[in-house]
Amino acid sequence: MQPKTNIVHLPVYQPGKPVEDVKRELGLSEVIKMASNENPYGFSESAKAAVIEELSYTNIYPDGASVELTAKLADKLGVQTNQIIFGSGSSEVILMAARAFLAPGDETIMADETFAQYKHNAEIENARIIEVPLKNGKHDLPAMLAKVTSRTKIVWICNPNNPTGTIVSHEELTAFLNAVPSHVLVVLDEAYGEYVKDAAYSDGVRMLPSYRNLLVLRTFSKIFGLASLRIGYGIGHPDVVRFINQVREPFNTTRAAQAAARASLSDDAFVARCSDENHKGIQYLTAQFDRLGLSYFEAHGNFVMVDAKRPSSEVFAAMLRRGVIVRANWTYYPTYIRVSVGTPEQNEAFIEALEQVLQEVTV
Ligand SMILES: *Cc1c(COP(=O)(O)O)cnc(C)c1O
């Protein structure tokens, strides 16, 4: 047996280390995971009630087209229902967009570093991947534009960018969208959009009427706290959404996920509270980094990428021994770690551990 040659070298995805594994391996009783940008405040109570209620219908297939949820979300976003597509997390919308648009040899452009799933799915489709280095941790949109050719099918923009947390402004994005040829699909991933408080940020959904080649991605995994239920979505022109729908699996989101997402959309107070608490967390963490003389990228999501000025694999291991899981090992940023914003107690525990680690791991 031989699989497709273009997938032979692909690594299996390495998720953030689970808390239970770390406890067992290191014999620790207290472990905090600040590695996967999960919501430390949980999720809406109404989502929990909705899931419990929905469990009674477990033997019945879900609504494949997510009709009720689509109607509710379309209303909330001010778009038509045929502009929305749901996926098993927005990761699946990334997969479906790649599947629908990328043929072998097609070109696709993305930043380096950015969310790994763009490249991963493009490789599976055997597309030609063009990576454009970040500039000071930010997408270099003019440099990405310069790489566009007649063979370019998708440009991926992660805003805020994971892992650096930086944003491109409304102005920068508009200039890019005005200049990019209409045959190019621009996928704008706003997984952390609900956290952004900077007035320069663009709401991709409001740009949709001007650009029919724009697809905006959002998720219920981050600020809504539904990561384990797997539900996210894309919003775009009805033609783009139809193409993606054509490659969608029939029942790609579950009853529980749809019900939880519907309930979550009615709980604006939960989202507002998480956004405010996150903002305070960012301010606390960055003030502590300033005190410790560590530089970091301007953080607009629910995580901060900070330069520990030491090999990040060593910092990662030393933090782990103190029961704090962070993310490390970035190709372009060998001394940086990414920490998800936690509760105030978790943030303090992280800083306390980091201070010890900075003493222990020599420069
Ligand atoms: C977390 C994340 C997603 C989506 O996660 P799902 O759980 O699949 O919805 C998408 N893009 C980025 C940049 C992310 O960090």
The ligand as an SDF file (V2000), in Angstrom:
LIG
                    3D

 15 15  0  0  0  0  0  0  0  0999 V2000
   -8.4090   27.7750   17.5880 C   0  0  0  0  0  0  0  0  0  0  0  0
   -8.3070   28.2880   16.2140 C   0  0  0  0  0  0  0  0  0  0  0  0
   -9.2130   27.9520   15.2020 C   0  0  0  0  0  0  0  0  0  0  0  0
  -10.3670   27.0450   15.3070 C   0  0  0  0  0  0  0  0  0  0  0  0
  -10.4860   26.1140   16.1640 O   0  0  0  0  0  0  0  0  0  0  0  0
  -11.7530   25.1360   16.0770 P   0  0  0  0  0  0  0  0  0  0  0  0
  -11.7670   24.5760   17.4500 O   0  0  0  0  0  0  0  0  0  0  0  0
  -11.4690   24.1600   15.0160 O   0  0  0  0  0  0  0  0  0  0  0  0
  -12.9430   25.9890   15.7530 O   0  0  0  0  0  0  0  0  0  0  0  0
   -9.0810   28.5190   13.9560 C   0  0  0  0  0  0  0  0  0  0  0  0
   -8.1010   29.3680   13.6980 N   0  0  0  0  0  0  0  0  0  0  0  0
   -7.2260   29.7270   14.6300 C   0  0  0  0  0  0  0  0  0  0  0  0
   -6.1870   30.7090   14.2770 C   0  0  0  0  0  0  0  0  0  0  0  0
   -7.2750   29.2010   15.9010 C   0  0  0  0  0  0  0  0  0  0  0  0
   -6.3590   29.5500   16.8020 O   0  0  0  0  0  0  0  0  0  0  0  0
  1  2  1  0
  2  3  1  0
  2 14  2  0
  3  4  1  0
  3 10  2  0
  4  5  1  0
  5  6  1  0
  6  7  2  0
  6  8  1  0
  6  9  1  0
 10 11  1  0
 11 12  2  0
 12 13  1  0
 12 14  1  0
 14 15  1  0
M  END
$$$$
